[in-house]
Amino acid sequence: MMNGQTALLRVRQMAEADRLTIAAGIPAIDMMESAGGAVAREIGRRWNARPVIVLCGPGNNGGDGFVAARHLAEAGWPVRIALLGPRDHLAARRVNTRSGGAGH
């Protein structure tokens, strides 16, 4: 579904879009920074600072959530993060993402 500026993609389509973007030379960490920053900006545009909980799952968007939480905290929002998955998987995903792998 498209309206000229945005598209609603199915899970498989989004995974393919991520894969193609990384293959074109955009590091996964840059994609995460862009997505998480956009989420934080939109939250800040819609609401005043207040306590928030950011739910970060084990999938590709979990890193986006951590980035959004960081941006909100830097802007003075009281932020808590709830990780929905094993904590020991974070270090492996971070290394893979920083090396340009498909961690996003």
N, CA, C and O atoms as a GROMACS GRO file, in nm:
protein
  416
    1MET      N    1   0.085  -0.117   0.000
    1MET     CA    2   0.000   0.000   0.000
    1MET      C    3   0.090   0.123   0.000
    1MET      O    4   0.184   0.132   0.079
    2MET      N    5   0.060   0.220  -0.089
    2MET     CA    6   0.143   0.341  -0.096
    2MET      C    7   0.053   0.463  -0.108
    2MET      O    8  -0.054   0.457  -0.168
    3ASN      N    9   0.099   0.574  -0.050
    3ASN     CA   10   0.026   0.700  -0.063
    3ASN      C   11   0.112   0.809  -0.123
    3ASN      O   12   0.079   0.927  -0.111
    4GLY      N   13   0.222   0.772  -0.187
    4GLY     CA   14   0.310   0.870  -0.248
    4GLY      C   15   0.434   0.897  -0.165
    4GLY      O   16   0.539   0.930  -0.220
    5GLN      N   17   0.424   0.885  -0.032
    5GLN     CA   18   0.538   0.909   0.054
    5GLN      C   19   0.574   0.790   0.142
    5GLN      O   20   0.689   0.775   0.182
    6THR      N   21   0.478   0.706   0.170
    6THR     CA   22   0.503   0.592   0.258
    6THR      C   23   0.450   0.465   0.195
    6THR      O   24   0.364   0.468   0.107
    7ALA      N   25   0.503   0.354   0.243
    7ALA     CA   26   0.456   0.224   0.195
    7ALA      C   27   0.435   0.133   0.315
    7ALA      O   28   0.511   0.138   0.412
    8LEU      N   29   0.334   0.052   0.309
    8LEU     CA   30   0.309  -0.048   0.411
    8LEU      C   31   0.352  -0.181   0.352
    8LEU      O   32   0.292  -0.231   0.257
    9LEU      N   33   0.458  -0.239   0.411
    9LEU     CA   34   0.515  -0.362   0.358
    9LEU      C   35   0.483  -0.479   0.448
    9LEU      O   36   0.471  -0.465   0.570
   10ARG      N   37   0.470  -0.595   0.388
   10ARG     CA   38   0.455  -0.719   0.465
   10ARG      C   39   0.593  -0.754   0.520
   10ARG      O   40   0.694  -0.700   0.475
   11VAL      N   41   0.597  -0.845   0.618
   11VAL     CA   42   0.723  -0.883   0.682
   11VAL      C   43   0.826  -0.929   0.579
   11VAL      O   44   0.940  -0.885   0.584
   12ARG      N   45   0.788  -1.015   0.489
   12ARG     CA   46   0.880  -1.066   0.388
   12ARG      C   47   0.932  -0.953   0.298
   12ARG      O   48   1.050  -0.951   0.263
   13GLN      N   49   0.844  -0.860   0.262
   13GLN     CA   50   0.885  -0.748   0.179
   13GLN      C   51   0.984  -0.657   0.252
   13GLN      O   52   1.080  -0.608   0.192
   14MET      N   53   0.960  -0.635   0.382
   14MET     CA   54   1.050  -0.549   0.459
   14MET      C   55   1.186  -0.615   0.474
   14MET      O   56   1.289  -0.548   0.464
   15ALA      N   57   1.188  -0.745   0.497
   15ALA     CA   58   1.316  -0.817   0.508
   15ALA      C   59   1.393  -0.806   0.377
   15ALA      O   60   1.515  -0.788   0.378
   16GLU      N   61   1.324  -0.816   0.266
   16GLU     CA   62   1.390  -0.804   0.136
   16GLU      C   63   1.439  -0.661   0.113
   16GLU      O   64   1.548  -0.641   0.058
   17ALA      N   65   1.361  -0.562   0.153
   17ALA     CA   66   1.404  -0.423   0.140
   17ALA      C   67   1.530  -0.398   0.223
   17ALA      O   68   1.623  -0.332   0.177
   18ASP      N   69   1.533  -0.451   0.346
   18ASP     CA   70   1.653  -0.439   0.430
   18ASP      C   71   1.772  -0.505   0.362
   18ASP      O   72   1.880  -0.447   0.355
   19ARG      N   73   1.752  -0.627   0.313
   19ARG     CA   74   1.860  -0.702   0.250
   19ARG      C   75   1.916  -0.625   0.130
   19ARG      O   76   2.038  -0.614   0.115
   20LEU      N   77   1.829  -0.573   0.046
   20LEU     CA   78   1.873  -0.499  -0.074
   20LEU      C   79   1.945  -0.369  -0.036
   20LEU      O   80   2.042  -0.330  -0.101
   21THR      N   81   1.897  -0.304   0.068
   21THR     CA   82   1.959  -0.179   0.111
   21THR      C   83   2.100  -0.205   0.162
   21THR      O   84   2.194  -0.132   0.130
   22ILE      N   85   2.116  -0.310   0.242
   22ILE     CA   86   2.249  -0.347   0.293
   22ILE      C   87   2.339  -0.389   0.178
   22ILE      O   88   2.456  -0.352   0.174
   23ALA      N   89   2.285  -0.466   0.084
   23ALA     CA   90   2.363  -0.510  -0.033
   23ALA      C   91   2.407  -0.390  -0.117
   23ALA      O   92   2.510  -0.396  -0.184
   24ALA      N   93   2.331  -0.281  -0.114
   24ALA     CA   94   2.366  -0.162  -0.191
   24ALA      C   95   2.471  -0.076  -0.119
   24ALA      O   96   2.514   0.027  -0.171
   25GLY      N   97   2.510  -0.119   0.001
   25GLY     CA   98   2.617  -0.048   0.069
   25GLY      C   99   2.577   0.036   0.189
   25GLY      O  100   2.663   0.103   0.248
   26ILE      N  101   2.452   0.035   0.227
   26ILE     CA  102   2.408   0.109   0.346
   26ILE      C  103   2.425   0.017   0.467
   26ILE      O  104   2.358  -0.086   0.474
   27PRO      N  105   2.512   0.051   0.563
   27PRO     CA  106   2.531  -0.036   0.679
   27PRO      C  107   2.403  -0.048   0.763
   27PRO      O  108   2.327   0.048   0.778
   28ALA      N  109   2.383  -0.166   0.817
   28ALA     CA  110   2.264  -0.190   0.900
   28ALA      C  111   2.257  -0.094   1.017
   28ALA      O  112   2.148  -0.052   1.056
   29ILE      N  113   2.372  -0.058   1.074
   29ILE     CA  114   2.372   0.034   1.188
   29ILE      C  115   2.318   0.171   1.147
   29ILE      O  116   2.252   0.237   1.227
   30ASP      N  117   2.347   0.214   1.025
   30ASP     CA  118   2.294   0.342   0.976
   30ASP      C  119   2.143   0.335   0.959
   30ASP      O  120   2.072   0.431   0.987
   31MET      N  121   2.095   0.220   0.913
   31MET     CA  122   1.950   0.202   0.899
   31MET      C  123   1.882   0.209   1.036
   31MET      O  124   1.777   0.271   1.051
   32MET      N  125   1.945   0.145   1.136
   32MET     CA  126   1.890   0.147   1.271
   32MET      C  127   1.886   0.288   1.327
   32MET      O  128   1.786   0.331   1.385
   33GLU      N  129   1.997   0.362   1.309
   33GLU     CA  130   2.003   0.500   1.358
   33GLU      C  131   1.895   0.586   1.292
   33GLU      O  132   1.831   0.666   1.359
   34SER      N  133   1.877   0.569   1.164
   34SER     CA  134   1.777   0.646   1.091
   34SER      C  135   1.636   0.614   1.140
   34SER      O  136   1.557   0.704   1.168
   35ALA      N  137   1.605   0.486   1.150
   35ALA     CA  138   1.470   0.444   1.192
   35ALA      C  139   1.442   0.484   1.336
   35ALA      O  140   1.337   0.542   1.365
   36GLY      N  141   1.535   0.454   1.426
   36GLY     CA  142   1.514   0.488   1.567
   36GLY      C  143   1.505   0.637   1.590
   36GLY      O  144   1.424   0.684   1.670
   37GLY      N  145   1.589   0.714   1.519
   37GLY     CA  146   1.584   0.860   1.531
   37GLY      C  147   1.450   0.915   1.482
   37GLY      O  148   1.395   1.007   1.542
   38ALA      N  149   1.400   0.859   1.372
   38ALA     CA  150   1.270   0.904   1.318
   38ALA      C  151   1.157   0.875   1.416
   38ALA      O  152   1.067   0.957   1.434
   39VAL      N  153   1.161   0.758   1.479
   39VAL     CA  154   1.058   0.724   1.577
   39VAL      C  155   1.062   0.821   1.694
   39VAL      O  156   0.958   0.872   1.736
   40ALA      N  157   1.182   0.848   1.746
   40ALA     CA  158   1.195   0.940   1.860
   40ALA      C  159   1.147   1.081   1.823
   40ALA      O  160   1.079   1.147   1.901
   41ARG      N  161   1.183   1.127   1.703
   41ARG     CA  162   1.137   1.261   1.660
   41ARG      C  163   0.985   1.267   1.652
   41ARG      O  164   0.924   1.366   1.694
   42GLU      N  165   0.924   1.162   1.599
   42GLU     CA  166   0.778   1.162   1.587
   42GLU      C  167   0.711   1.157   1.724
   42GLU      O  168   0.610   1.224   1.746
   43ILE      N  169   0.767   1.081   1.815
   43ILE     CA  170   0.713   1.077   1.952
   43ILE      C  171   0.723   1.216   2.014
   43ILE      O  172   0.627   1.265   2.074
   44GLY      N  173   0.840   1.280   2.000
   44GLY     CA  174   0.860   1.413   2.055
   44GLY      C  175   0.770   1.518   1.991
   44GLY      O  176   0.732   1.615   2.056
   45ARG      N  177   0.736   1.498   1.866
   45ARG     CA  178   0.647   1.590   1.796
   45ARG      C  179   0.503   1.577   1.847
   45ARG      O  180   0.430   1.676   1.853
   46ARG      N  181   0.463   1.457   1.883
   46ARG     CA  182   0.324   1.431   1.922
   46ARG      C  183   0.296   1.450   2.071
   46ARG      O  184   0.184   1.487   2.108
   47TRP      N  185   0.395   1.424   2.156
   47TRP     CA  186   0.371   1.427   2.301
   47TRP      C  187   0.478   1.505   2.373
   47TRP      O  188   0.589   1.522   2.323
   48ASN      N  189   0.443   1.552   2.492
   48ASN     CA  190   0.540   1.614   2.582
   48ASN      C  191   0.617   1.503   2.652
   48ASN      O  192   0.569   1.390   2.664
   49ALA      N  193   0.737   1.537   2.700
   49ALA     CA  194   0.818   1.438   2.772
   49ALA      C  195   0.741   1.382   2.890
   49ALA      O  196   0.678   1.455   2.966
   50ARG      N  197   0.746   1.250   2.902
   50ARG     CA  198   0.680   1.177   3.010
   50ARG      C  199   0.748   1.041   3.020
   50ARG      O  200   0.819   1.002   2.927
   51PRO      N  201   0.728   0.970   3.129
   51PRO     CA  202   0.790   0.837   3.140
   51PRO      C  203   0.740   0.745   3.027
   51PRO      O  204   0.621   0.738   2.998
   52VAL      N  205   0.835   0.674   2.965
   52VAL     CA  206   0.799   0.580   2.859
   52VAL      C  207   0.872   0.448   2.881
   52VAL      O  208   0.980   0.443   2.941
   53ILE      N  209   0.811   0.344   2.832
   53ILE     CA  210   0.875   0.213   2.827
   53ILE      C  211   0.884   0.175   2.680
   53ILE      O  212   0.784   0.176   2.609
   54VAL      N  213   1.003   0.141   2.636
   54VAL     CA  214   1.025   0.099   2.498
   54VAL      C  215   1.042  -0.052   2.499
   54VAL      O  216   1.134  -0.104   2.564
   55LEU      N  217   0.955  -0.122   2.428
   55LEU     CA  218   0.963  -0.267   2.418
   55LEU      C  219   1.050  -0.303   2.299
   55LEU      O  220   1.020  -0.266   2.186
   56CYS      N  221   1.158  -0.375   2.324
   56CYS     CA  222   1.252  -0.414   2.219
   56CYS      C  223   1.254  -0.566   2.208
   56CYS      O  224   1.296  -0.635   2.301
   57GLY      N  225   1.208  -0.616   2.098
   57GLY     CA  226   1.205  -0.759   2.076
   57GLY      C  227   1.333  -0.810   2.014
   57GLY      O  228   1.426  -0.733   1.990
   58PRO      N  229   1.337  -0.939   1.988
   58PRO     CA  230   1.456  -1.001   1.934
   58PRO      C  231   1.470  -0.985   1.783
   58PRO      O  232   1.575  -1.018   1.727
   59GLY      N  233   1.369  -0.935   1.717
   59GLY     CA  234   1.374  -0.922   1.572
   59GLY      C  235   1.453  -0.801   1.527
   59GLY      O  236   1.517  -0.732   1.606
   60ASN      N  237   1.447  -0.778   1.397
   60ASN     CA  238   1.526  -0.671   1.337
   60ASN      C  239   1.494  -0.533   1.391
   60ASN      O  240   1.581  -0.446   1.392
   61ASN      N  241   1.372  -0.511   1.437
   61ASN     CA  242   1.335  -0.377   1.483
   61ASN      C  243   1.374  -0.350   1.628
   61ASN      O  244   1.359  -0.238   1.676
   62GLY      N  245   1.424  -0.452   1.698
   62GLY     CA  246   1.466  -0.432   1.836
   62GLY      C  247   1.574  -0.325   1.848
   62GLY      O  248   1.570  -0.243   1.940
   63GLY      N  249   1.670  -0.326   1.755
   63GLY     CA  250   1.775  -0.224   1.757
   63GLY      C  251   1.720  -0.085   1.734
   63GLY      O  252   1.768   0.012   1.793
   64ASP      N  253   1.618  -0.075   1.649
   64ASP     CA  254   1.553   0.055   1.626
   64ASP      C  255   1.495   0.108   1.757
   64ASP      O  256   1.503   0.227   1.785
   65GLY      N  257   1.438   0.017   1.836
   65GLY     CA  258   1.381   0.056   1.966
   65GLY      C  259   1.486   0.108   2.061
   65GLY      O  260   1.464   0.207   2.131
   66PHE      N  261   1.603   0.041   2.064
   66PHE     CA  262   1.712   0.089   2.150
   66PHE      C  263   1.758   0.227   2.107
   66PHE      O  264   1.785   0.313   2.192
   67VAL      N  265   1.766   0.250   1.979
   67VAL     CA  266   1.807   0.382   1.928
   67VAL      C  267   1.701   0.487   1.965
   67VAL      O  268   1.736   0.596   2.011
   68ALA      N  269   1.575   0.455   1.945
   68ALA     CA  270   1.468   0.549   1.981
   68ALA      C  271   1.474   0.581   2.130
   68ALA      O  272   1.460   0.697   2.170
   69ALA      N  273   1.495   0.479   2.213
   69ALA     CA  274   1.505   0.500   2.358
   69ALA      C  275   1.622   0.591   2.391
   69ALA      O  276   1.610   0.680   2.476
   70ARG      N  277   1.736   0.571   2.325
   70ARG     CA  278   1.853   0.655   2.349
   70ARG      C  279   1.824   0.801   2.314
   70ARG      O  280   1.858   0.891   2.391
   71HIS      N  281   1.762   0.823   2.199
   71HIS     CA  282   1.730   0.961   2.158
   71HIS      C  283   1.632   1.026   2.256
   71HIS      O  284   1.649   1.143   2.291
   72LEU      N  285   1.532   0.952   2.299
   72LEU     CA  286   1.436   1.007   2.395
   72LEU      C  287   1.505   1.042   2.526
   72LEU      O  288   1.482   1.149   2.583
   73ALA      N  289   1.590   0.952   2.574
   73ALA     CA  290   1.663   0.978   2.700
   73ALA      C  291   1.752   1.101   2.686
   73ALA      O  292   1.760   1.183   2.778
   74GLU      N  293   1.819   1.114   2.572
   74GLU     CA  294   1.905   1.230   2.549
   74GLU      C  295   1.824   1.360   2.545
   74GLU      O  296   1.878   1.468   2.573
   75ALA      N  297   1.696   1.349   2.511
   75ALA     CA  298   1.609   1.468   2.506
   75ALA      C  299   1.541   1.492   2.641
   75ALA      O  300   1.456   1.581   2.653
   76GLY      N  301   1.578   1.414   2.742
   76GLY     CA  302   1.526   1.436   2.877
   76GLY      C  303   1.405   1.354   2.915
   76GLY      O  304   1.347   1.375   3.022
   77TRP      N  305   1.366   1.261   2.832
   77TRP     CA  306   1.253   1.174   2.865
   77TRP      C  307   1.299   1.066   2.963
   77TRP      O  308   1.407   1.010   2.945
   78PRO      N  309   1.218   1.036   3.066
   78PRO     CA  310   1.249   0.921   3.152
   78PRO      C  311   1.217   0.793   3.075
   78PRO      O  312   1.101   0.767   3.043
   79VAL      N  313   1.318   0.713   3.044
   79VAL     CA  314   1.301   0.597   2.958
   79VAL      C  315   1.340   0.468   3.030
   79VAL      O  316   1.442   0.462   3.099
   80ARG      N  317   1.256   0.368   3.013
   80ARG     CA  318   1.290   0.231   3.055
   80ARG      C  319   1.278   0.143   2.932
   80ARG      O  320   1.193   0.165   2.846
   81ILE      N  321   1.365   0.043   2.924
   81ILE     CA  322   1.361  -0.051   2.811
   81ILE      C  323   1.324  -0.188   2.863
   81ILE      O  324   1.381  -0.235   2.962
   82ALA      N  325   1.230  -0.252   2.796
   82ALA     CA  326   1.194  -0.390   2.827
   82ALA      C  327   1.239  -0.476   2.709
   82ALA      O  328   1.192  -0.458   2.596
   83LEU      N  329   1.330  -0.568   2.736
   83LEU     CA  330   1.381  -0.657   2.633
   83LEU      C  331   1.297  -0.783   2.630
   83LEU      O  332   1.284  -0.852   2.732
   84LEU      N  333   1.242  -0.814   2.516
   84LEU     CA  334   1.159  -0.932   2.499
   84LEU      C  335   1.243  -1.040   2.433
   84LEU      O  336   1.228  -1.068   2.314
   85GLY      N  337   1.330  -1.101   2.508
   85GLY     CA  338   1.418  -1.204   2.455
   85GLY      C  339   1.540  -1.217   2.544
   85GLY      O  340   1.558  -1.140   2.637
   86PRO      N  341   1.625  -1.315   2.515
   86PRO     CA  342   1.745  -1.336   2.596
   86PRO      C  343   1.845  -1.222   2.582
   86PRO      O  344   1.877  -1.180   2.471
   87ARG      N  345   1.893  -1.174   2.694
   87ARG     CA  346   1.988  -1.063   2.695
   87ARG      C  347   2.121  -1.100   2.629
   87ARG      O  348   2.187  -1.014   2.570
   88ASP      N  349   2.161  -1.226   2.637
   88ASP     CA  350   2.290  -1.266   2.582
   88ASP      C  351   2.295  -1.260   2.430
   88ASP      O  352   2.403  -1.268   2.372
   89HIS      N  353   2.181  -1.247   2.364
   89HIS     CA  354   2.179  -1.235   2.218
   89HIS      C  355   2.215  -1.094   2.171
   89HIS      O  356   2.245  -1.074   2.053
   90LEU      N  357   2.211  -0.997   2.262
   90LEU     CA  358   2.237  -0.858   2.223
   90LEU      C  359   2.379  -0.837   2.172
   90LEU      O  360   2.399  -0.771   2.070
   91ALA      N  361   2.479  -0.891   2.242
   91ALA     CA  362   2.618  -0.868   2.201
   91ALA      C  363   2.645  -0.927   2.063
   91ALA      O  364   2.712  -0.863   1.982
   92ALA      N  365   2.594  -1.045   2.036
   92ALA     CA  366   2.617  -1.108   1.905
   92ALA      C  367   2.551  -1.026   1.794
   92ALA      O  368   2.610  -1.009   1.688
   93ARG      N  369   2.432  -0.977   1.818
   93ARG     CA  370   2.362  -0.898   1.716
   93ARG      C  371   2.434  -0.766   1.693
   93ARG      O  372   2.443  -0.719   1.580
   94ARG      N  373   2.487  -0.706   1.801
   94ARG     CA  374   2.556  -0.578   1.788
   94ARG      C  375   2.682  -0.594   1.703
   94ARG      O  376   2.708  -0.511   1.616
   95VAL      N  377   2.757  -0.698   1.727
   95VAL     CA  378   2.878  -0.722   1.648
   95VAL      C  379   2.841  -0.742   1.502
   95VAL      O  380   2.906  -0.685   1.414
   96ASN      N  381   2.740  -0.822   1.474
   96ASN     CA  382   2.698  -0.849   1.337
   96ASN      C  383   2.650  -0.721   1.269
   96ASN      O  384   2.681  -0.698   1.152
   97THR      N  385   2.576  -0.640   1.340
   97THR     CA  386   2.522  -0.516   1.283
   97THR      C  387   2.634  -0.417   1.255
   97THR      O  388   2.634  -0.354   1.149
   98ARG      N  389   2.726  -0.401   1.345
   98ARG     CA  390   2.836  -0.305   1.326
   98ARG      C  391   2.927  -0.346   1.212
   98ARG      O  392   2.989  -0.262   1.148
   99SER      N  393   2.934  -0.475   1.186
   99SER     CA  394   3.019  -0.520   1.076
   99SER      C  395   2.948  -0.514   0.942
   99SER      O  396   3.002  -0.556   0.840
  100GLY      N  397   2.825  -0.461   0.942
  100GLY     CA  398   2.752  -0.444   0.817
  100GLY      C  399   2.666  -0.563   0.781
  100GLY      O  400   2.607  -0.566   0.673
  101GLY      N  401   2.658  -0.661   0.870
  101GLY     CA  402   2.576  -0.779   0.844
  101GLY      C  403   2.429  -0.748   0.850
  101GLY      O  404   2.389  -0.634   0.870
  102ALA      N  405   2.350  -0.850   0.832
  102ALA     CA  406   2.205  -0.832   0.827
  102ALA      C  407   2.144  -0.833   0.966
  102ALA      O  408   2.039  -0.893   0.986
  103GLY      N  409   2.207  -0.770   1.060
  103GLY     CA  410   2.154  -0.766   1.196
  103GLY      C  411   2.035  -0.676   1.211
  103GLY      O  412   1.966  -0.682   1.312
  104HIS      N  413   2.008  -0.592   1.113
  104HIS     CA  414   1.893  -0.503   1.122
  104HIS      C  415   1.768  -0.574   1.077
  104HIS      O  416   1.660  -0.514   1.077
   0.00000   0.00000   0.00000
